Amino acid sequence: MGTANPDCRGADWRGLKLGAANLGGAKLCRVDMRGTDLEHCNLEGADLRLVRYDKFTKWPQNFDFCSSGAVGPRAKLSGSFLNSADLSGLDLQGANLMGCYLSGADLSGSCLRGARLAGADLRHALLRGACLEGVRFSGCQLDYTDFRSASLKDADLSAADSIRGADFRGSTGLEPGRAQLLGRSIQELDCWNPRTQTTTRQSLGRSHI
């Protein structure tokens, strides 16, 4: 940790107490810092892109971790390029993901309760088992998005840009808006998803309350 500008990309630091480690200018991209104690660390100039954190992560006083490029609760990532990123199993409650490029990203099992996703590109994204409660998908591109077994309670899909080929099988909380979704164009509803082997219309017919 004492090396100048250390390269720790992709390391697993979950639950570690790092004391007064000098991480100034460090390459920390994709480091897992969930539950990590960084309270007394020097993070000046560190690359924190795609660092994973949660509500138990301790940051230095007055450090603006929400705007650091790290991913976790209340992260400010609007307009970020996160195509094909592995964001599975993360706590992203209240995160600002407006206009994000999330095509092909894996958000399986992640909690996005109350996250802001307006205008996001979620084509081919994996949202299997994700908590999407209260999320508004206005202007989102949802072509071939995998919503299987996701929780969509109080979510608003009415103003999504497209749901062509999206798979909603096993999703919950969808019933209030299902009829409206089934009123979308034939091109969207009867599009075959080659990965999940169904059409959007068929998947909506099998969704649960």
Salt bridges, closest charged atoms under 4 A:
ASP7 OD2 - ARG9 NH2 2.54
ASP12 OD2 - ARG14 NH2 2.59
ASP32 OD2 - ARG14 NE 3.59
ASP32 OD2 - ARG34 NH2 2.62
ASP47 OD2 - ARG49 NH2 2.71
ASP86 OD1 - ARG52 NH2 3.47
ASP121 OD2 - ARG123 NH2 2.70
GLU133 OE1 - ARG113 NE 3.10
ASP146 OD2 - ARG128 NH1 3.03
ASP146 OD2 - ARG148 NH2 2.78
ASP156 OD2 - ARG136 NH1 3.33
ASP167 OD2 - ARG169 NH2 2.75
GLU175 OE1 - ARG178 NH2 3.03
GLU188 OE1 - ARG184 NE 2.91
ASP190 OD1 - ARG201 NE 2.68
